[in-house]
Amino acid sequence: QVQLAESGGGLVQSGGSLRLSCVASGSIADINTMGWYRQIPGKQRELVAAITSDGRANYGDSVNGRLTITRDNAKNTVYLQMNSLKPEDTAVYYCYFRTQMGDYWGQGTQVTVSS
């Protein structure tokens, strides 16, 4: 059974940084895209960033170059470096892995940015 586990969330002041990690356990193969979504209270879940198996990354419109997504294929891990955080970045962040067998999601990690 495949499980994704996020870590690195927490409380940070405006302008600060956080690094989220998401690692897959269990039998998982042929991971195509790894990525992050976030859910802001009262809003729909939105794409934050995604990265393909060959390293091509794309970002949501709201991040404006403040975030960087990377992946370590050998470790089945994806990272999200978040800099210059703003209070409006406060959300639950979910990682996902897209494979030939389907999509897998983490349980989410809370990021809170205080003003």
Salt bridges, closest charged atoms under 4 A:
GLU46 OE2 - ARG38 NE 2.61
ASP54 OD2 - ARG56 NE 3.11
ASP89 OD1 - ARG38 NH1 2.93
ASP89 OD2 - ARG66 NH1 2.74
ASP103 OD2 - ARG98 NH2 2.85
